[in-house]
Amino acid sequence: MESSIRLAVGFIQFLAGLVWLGAVVFVGYRAYQMCTLPSVEAEVLQAETQSYMSTSYRRNAANWMEPTRSRMYVPAALVRYAYNGQTLTAEAKHDVGFSSKWVQDRLTREWKPGSRIRIYIDPAQPDEPLAGLGMNLNTFLPAAFLVSFGFFLVGCGYALARVAPILIRLTSGVSAPGQ
């Protein structure tokens, strides 16, 4: 029995490591984008928080897959910028959406018409700029959530390693030590 508990704890720790690796990859990819994509200053013409419906699937009590819909929010700004000798006007969006409207509204409030923001441009698609890359909340909030979830998993593994042997002894009728 103890070997199966060790195996379960090891699997939980492996999952925590994968979650932490996901956080590192996410932040690393954002840093890679910031280093490789050209950036320019853009003038904000208009800003708003847009919403869209995201669908994920989960199993219900009857083991059927059922869709779960949630509203996601992403700040977007109509911007004017110069790239490769052309003056372009396009909608720049954050590439990370949240289900929390207050997070995105905070970013949208910073983009007042007439203000200047830094946008990143994919040379293959200069009319689809990215806004919000940088060392900001949209970079670190998902990573912080992943790191916190990894610690939660490690705690679950620790609790399983401590509690499971006691539960096994109690259910098998063997008295606990000291009784």
SULUR-V880419 format. One line per field, one symbol per residue. burial: b if it has 9 or more other ideal C-beta (glycine too) atoms within 8 Angstrom, else e. Layout:
burial = ???
This chain:
burial = eeeebbebbeebbebbbebbebbbebbeebeebbeebebbebbbbebebbbeebeeeeeeeeeeeeeeeebbbbbbbbbebebeeeebebebbbebbbeeeebbbbbbeebeeebebbbbbbeeebeebbbbbeeeebbbbbbbebbebbbebbebbbebbeebbbebbeeeeeeeeee
